[in-house]
Amino acid sequence: MSEAIKSTPIPSLGQAGADPYAIPLERIDVSDSELFETDTLWGYFERLRKEDPVHYCAESLEGPFWSVTRFDDIVHVEKHDEIFSSAGSIVVSDPDPEFPLEAGFITMDGERHQAHRKVVQPAVGPRNLKRFEPLIRERVNEILNGLPIGETFDWVDKVSIELTTGMLATLFDFPYEQRRKLTFWSDLATAGPEQLEALNMTEDDREAVLLECLEVFTGLWKERENSPDGKRLDLVTSLANGAATQDLTPMEYLGTLILLIVGGNDTTRNSLSGGVVALNENPAEYQKLRDNPDLIPNMVSEIIRWQTPLAYMRRTATQDTELGGKSIKKGEKVLMWYVSGNRDESVIERANEFLIDRENARQHLSFGWGPHFCMGSRLAEMQLRVAWEETMKRFRMVEVVGEPVRVRSSFVKGYAELPVRVHPW
């Protein structure tokens, strides 16, 4: 995937190489995926927070939308789902009417959202988390023990994907030897038009692959429906037997699967890679970690804030309303830019610094806020904590030895490749 992305030229809006303060304010489009691929987004969001925190973009590849860029305004939108609805889409693009894929309960509001969420919550609840930790540690040990010492390798492929895809297979009780299919489906589900073009794939190709995903998981559903309660806690069994979900249509089921696959894959996977990048860019913090590995749990929260693996979530206004002095009309798109709120210095002190001993490190927006707060947050934190505990036992440093290859997406803020070398103690 990453080779295709690197080698295929994609038209640019011209913002990535420009001075963010020189472009007319009304022309700024922070949904431009090149800003994320080139890591040149920060000045644009800084300017919007200062000058126009609720910003209207009249023209983009996906039409007009509002950008909400300050922490407190984002929390306001999250808390008022009766005004700012998740229904329809949580990304800037609208659903394809010819392929009506609903992204599961994340595109529901109110009681229906809560009922569907309640069905799958036990899979990442305390009972399963207690059971998962030794399994995660076993897999981390296996992955780290297999890394080539003295050689350059891709951390994304050998560590980040391996760990998170293995955990996804466990959550779904999916055949472990086929776990890389989950990564493939996740990547295609979140690929924008530019990424599909880079992969020489069409929307029809993507739909065919996602229908293959549905076919495989429909087989698992049929195997597990009518399972006795309490025997299994995997996500498919929960969905097939939950009162709110057992009558899902095929497209509703596929949408829920994609939500759970992407949610379980992208946050942890890109935070695992992002943590390595952050420590390399901040050597004093890396030394702080070597001197005091007990900082790892706090560092995990700081990594998740710093990386912000999902850059935004969209809502749609259900009525005319006002936010930050701006009049938002019914039906307009409202994008909550978590990646910006997590750098809002009016709420987070020294927000542009990576500090592994930061006070109140869990005060961030990467898991959302309010009724849609990420239900798998504790599992994500556990995977990252265990991965860093075991990494620090073995390696004095995971050294980045080449330029990271970032994903060309304004939604998934992540890494396609990260060349590293590991240095044992």
N, C-alpha and C positions, 0 to 999 in steps of 0.2 A: 504493500500500500504506500509506504512512505517514499519508495523509489519513484513511483508514478507521480506522486504529488510533487516531488522535487523536480522532475524532469519535464513536466508539462507546463508551458507558459500559460498564465491565466491573466486576463485583463485586470488592470489595477485602476482604482479610483484616484490614485495620485496622492492620497493622504499620508501614506506610510513614510515617505521621504520629505514631507513638508513640515514647516514650523506650525504647530497646532495653534499658536496665537496669531498667525498671519492669515489663516483661512477665515473668511467671513463666518460668523457664528452660525448663521442659518444654514450654511452649507456643510457643517460637520455631520458626518454619518458614522457613529461609533459601531454600527453593525458591519462595517467593512471588514471582512475576514482577514485582509492582508495586514491590518493593524495588529492582529493577534499572532499571525504567522511570523511577523517580523519583530514582535515585542515592542512596538512603537505606539501602543495605545495610551500610555500613562499620561502624557501631556494633554491629550484630548479630554480625558476624564477629569484631570485636575482643573482644566479651564471650565468645563461644564459645572463642576461643583462650585467654583468661585463665581462664575458669571451668569449661569443659566441652569440651575440644578434640576429644573423640570423643563426639558428642552424638546422642542418640536422639530423633527426631521421630516420635511415635506416630501423629499425624494430619496428613495433607496431602491435596491433591487427587489425588495418585498413591499414597496409602497410606504406611505407615511406612518410614523409612529412617534410616541413620546418616550423620552429617556428620563428615568428617575435615578439620580446619581448620588444623593446624600443618604446616609445611614438612616436617619430618623424618618425621612420621607418614604424610604423603602419599607420600613417597619409599619408605617401607617397604611400603605397599600396592602401589605400582607395581612394585616389585622382586619381589614374591611372587605372581606370577600363578597359581601352583598352588593358592593359598589364596583369592585374590581374582580371580575370573575375569571376562573381558570378554564371555563368551558370552551370547547372548540380547539384551542391550541395553547401550548406553553412556550412556543417558539415564535419568532417574528413572522414566519410564513404561515399561511392558512392551509388547512387540510385540502388534499386533492379530492374533489368531488367524485372522481372516477375510481379512487382507492380510499374509501372513507375509514381510514385507520384512526381510531380514538386512542389517545395515549393513556389508557387506563384511568384509574381513579384520580390521578394528578390533574385530569381535565374535568373533574367533577367538583361541585361545591356542596356545602351544607351537610345535611344528614346522609345523603347518598354517598358522598365522599367518605364520611366517617364509617359508614357501614361496610364499604368495600375495603377500606384500610384496615379495619378491625379484623377482617378475615385473615390477612397475611401477616399482621403484626406479630403473632406468636413465633413465627419462623426466625425472627431476629430479637425475640424477647429474652428475658433473663435465663430461662431454662436452657435455651439453645446456646446462648452466649457462653454459659459455663461449660457446656459440652464442646463448643467450638475451640476454645483457647488452646487446649493441648494439641488438637488437630492442626490448627494454624501454626503452632510452634514447630510441630513435626515437619510440616511442609516447608516452612521457612528454612529450617535446618537443612533439609534435603536440597533446596534451591541454592542456598549459600555455599554449601559444601561442594556443589558441582561447578562453581564459578572458576574460570581459568585464571590462575595466578600469573601475573607478568604479561598478560595479553590484553589487548583492547577488545571489548565486547559491548553489545548494546544492552544497557541496563533495562530499557523499556521492554525488550523482548524476553530477556532471560530472567528478570526478576519481577518487574511490575505486572506484566501480563500473566506470567505463570502463577503468581500468588493470587491475584484477584480472579482469574478465570477458574482456578481450582476451587476457590471459595464459592463462586457462582454455581459450579457443578454440584457442590455439596448442598447449597440452598435449594436447588431445584431437584436434587437427587437425580442428576443428569449423568449419563455415562461418562466417566472421568476421562477415558481415552479419547473422547470426542469433544473435550472441553473447549478447544480452540474455535469450534463453530460458534460458541457463545460470543467470543471476541469479534469474530467476523460479522455476526448479525448485529452486534452493538455498534460497530463502526459504520456499517451501512445504514442503520436506522437513523444515525445522527448526521450522516454526510449531507452537506448542502450541494446545490447545483455545481459549484466550482469543483468540489471534491469528486463528485460523480464524473465530471468532465475529465478530471485528471486521471481517473481510474479507467477511462474509456468505457464507462457504463452509462446507460440511459435510465430514466425513471422506470421503464418497463423491466429492465434488468433487476433494478432494486426490488421492485414489487415481486418478481419471480422468486428472488432469494428470500424475501420475508414470508412469502407463502410457503416456501419450503420449511422455514422455521415453524410456521403454524402447523404444518402437516406433522412434523416430528413431535411437537408438544401436544397435538391432539391425540397422538398415540399414547403418550404418557398419561394424559387426562383419562382416557378410556381404561387404562390399566388400574388407575387409582381411585376412580369414582366409587362411591359407596364403601370406602375403606372405613373400618371401625375407628371411632374417635380415639385419640390418644396413642395410636400405634405409630404414626409418622407426623413429623412437623415440617415437611418440606413444602415449598410454595405451591407446587402443582396439586398436591393432595389437599392443601388448604382451599385453593380456588375451586377444585372439583366438588368439594363437600360443604363449602360455606353457604349459608342460607342466602346471602346477598349476591353470590357470584356463581352458583351452580347452574344458572340459566343464561350465562353470558353467550352472546352471539359469537360466531367465529372471529369477526373483526374486533369485537370488544375483548375477547380473550387474547388475540394477537397484540392489541394495544397494551393490555396489562402486562403481558410478557415482556414487550419491548421496554416499558417503563421500568420493570424490575431488573431486567438485564442491564440496561444503561445505568440505572441508579446504583446497581451493585458493582458496576465495572468502572465507570469513568471517574467517580470521586476518589476511590482508593487508588486506582491505577495511576492517575496523574498526580496525586499527592505523593505517592511513593517516588516518582521521578522528580517532582518539583522539590521535594525535600533535599535530594542530592544536589540539585542545582543551587538551591538557596544556601546550603552550607558551603559549597565551593565559592559562591560569590561573597560570602561573609566568613572569612577564615577565623576571625576572632570568636565567632559563635561556634564554629566547629571545635576550636580549642576548648571553649567553655563546656561543650558536650563531652569531650574526652576527659576533662577534669572532673566532671560530675554527671555520670550517666543517669542519675536519679532525675535529671531534668527531662528525660524522654517523654513522659506523659504530657507535660506542659508544652514541650516542643512540638508534639503531634498537633495540638490545637493551633499553634502558631504556623506550622506548615500548611494546614488546611486553610487558614485565613490568607496566608501569603500567596498560595497557589490559586485559590478560588477556582476549583476545577470545573464548575459550571458557571459561566460568566454572568448569565442573566436568566430570568424567568419572565415570561409575558403574562399579562392579564388583559382583559377586555372590559372597558367601561360599560356597565349595565344601565347607566343613566348619566345625564349631564352632571358634572361635579367640578370641584375646584381643588387644585393641589399646588402648593407653593405659589399662589397668586395667579396660576394659569387656569384657563377654562378648558376642561376636557369634555368632549362631546360623547354622548352615548354611541357605542360601537367602535370607538377608537382604540388602537393598540397602545398598551402601556408596558414598557420594558423596565423591569427592576434590575439595575446593573449591580449585582452583588460585588463584582470585581472592583467597582468604584466605591461602593459603600464600605468595603473592607479597607479602603485607604483614606477614609474620611477623618481628617485630623481634628475635626470639631468634636468627635466622639471617641476616637481611638488615638491616644497619645503616641506620638512618634510613629504614625501609621505607615510611613514609607520605609521604616526600618524593620529588618528581620531580627527579632530578639527572642531567643529560645526560653528565656526566663521572664518573659513578659507577664506582668500582673493582669489578671482577668483575660487570659489568652482565649478563653472560650467565648468571649464576647465578639462574635463575628457572624457574618451572614451566609457563609458558604453552605450551610444546611437549610437555608431559608429561615422562616419565622412564622409563628402562629399556626393555624390548622394544617398547613402543608409542610411543617417542619419535617426534615428527612427522617423517616422511620428507621433507617439503617445506620444512623449516625454513630451509635455505640459500637456496632460491628466494624465500621470503617476505622474508628479510633483504635479499636483493639488490634486490627490487622497492622496498622501503622506502628503501634506501640511495640508489638511483638517483633515485627520486622526490624525495627531499629535496635531493640534490645539484643537481638541475635547478631545483627550486623556489627554493633560496637564490641561484642565479645571477640569477633574474629579480625576486624579490620580497623586499623588506625585511621584509614581514609579510603573513601570511594572517590577517586579523582576523576573529574570531568576532563577529558583530553581532546575534545573537539566541540564544535558548535552544536548545541542541541537543535534538533529539527522539530519545530513546533507544528502542531496541527493547524491547517488553514480552516479555522472555524471561529465564529464569534460566539458560539454557544458552548461547545466543549473546549475549555482552555487546557490544552494538554500537549503531550510530546509524542511524536511519531518515532523518534530515535534519540538516544542519549549515549554517546560513546564514552566509556569509562575504563579505568583500570583500578583494581583493588590492591591495597597495600596492607598486608597482615601486620600485626603488632611485632 
